[in-house]
Amino acid sequence: MSVIWKNHASRLMDFVNNNNEVQAHLYLEQLMLLPLDIQDKIINDISHLPYCNCESVSNIISQYMMFDLR
């Protein structure tokens, strides 16, 4: 993952680890203009990680940023 994604992941991880779901939603909304349901899925996936680190969080974010180009 790129340094930018890892930085975004780190910030998002801090919000989730501090149980600040509102800030996490606002961050995702500002960062990627994602709809609320996708934000919920990202936050839920992060909160269920067995070991939360920048790499795993950035992988989750990038997974939801992939667009189907068919």
N, C-alpha and C positions, 0 to 999 in steps of 0.2 A: 504494500500500500504506500501511497505517496505521503510525504511529510504533512501536506495540507489535510488529508483525510485523517491522519493520526492525531493532528491537533484538534480537529473537530470532534473526533472520537473521545479525546481526553476531556474536553469541556463537557460533552454530553454525559460521559461517565460520571463526572463530578456531580452533575445535577441528579442523576439517577441514584447514585450512592448516598446522596444526602436527602433522599426522598423528596426532592423538589420537582415534582412532576409538572407543575405549571411552568417553571423555568425551562424544563426540558422540552415541553411542547412549543414554547415561544422560540427557543433556540432553533428547533427543527423547522418551524414555520419561517423564520427569518433566513435561515441558512439555505434551505432548499425549496421553499414554497410548497411543502408537501401537504396534502389534505390531512385532516384530523385522523381519519381511520388508519392511514399509513403511519402517522406519528405514533399512534397507540400501539401498532404492531412493532415498530422499532423499539419503543420503550419497553414493551412487554418482553421482546426477545432479549434485550439487554439485561433486564431484571432477572431473567432465568438462566443466565450464563453461569456455569459452574465456577469459572475463574474469569473475572472481568478485567481485561486489559485492553490497551489501545488497539492492538491488532484485531482482536475478536470483535470489538465494537465497530471498528472501521469496516470490517467484513460485512457486518449486519447492515450498516448504512449503505454500502455500495451494492448490496444485494437488492435493496429496495430502490436504488437509483438506476438499475438496469432497465432499459426500455425495450419492449418487444418491437423489433424493426421489420417484422414480416409484412 
